[in-house]
């Protein structure tokens, strides 16, 4: 799978509630802005606000901390599809 395919799959898994699998895919591409954004959202979903903020800082999206996870997952998917 390509990075984009992995991350799209990670978004799909997150939407489906498969946190561990989605997390593994995000970690596989650590350092990529989109992967780090997905990673942030996953930690938000998990309820780990401190870790989520760390990943939001890594991807330069600290302004999205308060956004709804579902909306962010849709935005991530859109950025990958575009």
C-alpha positions in Angstrom: 0.0 0.0 0.0 1.1 3.5 -0.6 1.2 6.1 2.1 -2.0 7.7 0.9 -3.8 4.3 0.8 -2.6 3.6 4.3 -3.8 6.9 5.6 -7.2 6.6 3.8 -7.5 3.1 5.3 -6.6 4.6 8.7 -9.4 7.2 8.4 -11.9 4.4 7.4 -10.8 2.3 10.4 -11.1 5.3 12.8 -14.7 6.0 11.5 -15.5 2.3 12.0 -14.1 2.4 15.6 -11.0 0.3 15.0 -8.8 2.6 17.0 -5.8 0.2 17.3 -5.5 -0.5 13.6 -6.0 3.1 12.6 -3.3 4.1 15.2 -0.9 1.6 13.8 -1.3 3.0 10.3 -0.8 6.6 11.5 2.3 5.6 13.4 3.7 3.9 10.3 4.0 7.3 8.6 5.0 9.4 11.6 6.5 12.8 10.5 4.1 13.2 7.6 1.7 16.1 8.3 -1.4 14.2 7.4 -0.4 11.1 9.3 0.4 13.2 12.4 -3.0 15.0 12.1 -4.7 11.6 12.0 -2.7 10.5 15.0 -3.9 13.7 16.8 -7.5 12.9 16.1 -7.1 9.3 17.2 -5.8 10.4 20.5 -8.7 12.8 20.8 -11.1 9.9 20.2 -9.2 7.9 22.8 -9.7 10.6 25.3 -5.9 11.3 25.7 -6.0 15.1 25.4 -2.3 15.7 26.2 -1.1 13.2 23.6 -3.6 14.6 21.1 -2.2 18.2 21.7 1.3 16.9 21.1 0.4 15.5 17.7 -1.6 18.6 16.8 1.5 20.7 17.5 3.6 18.3 15.4 1.3 18.7 12.3 0.8 22.5 12.8 -2.9 22.1 13.5 -3.2 23.1 17.1 -6.1 25.4 16.1 -8.2 22.2 15.4 -8.0 20.8 19.0 -11.6 21.8 19.7 -13.0 20.5 16.4 -15.3 17.4 16.3 -13.4 14.3 15.5 -15.8 13.2 12.8 -15.5 16.5 11.0 -11.7 16.2 11.2 -11.7 12.7 9.8 -13.8 13.9 6.9 -11.4 16.8 6.3 -8.4 14.4 6.4 -10.1 12.1 3.9 -10.9 15.0 1.7 -7.2 16.2 1.8 -6.1 12.7 0.8 -8.6 12.3 -1.9 -7.7 15.7 -3.4 
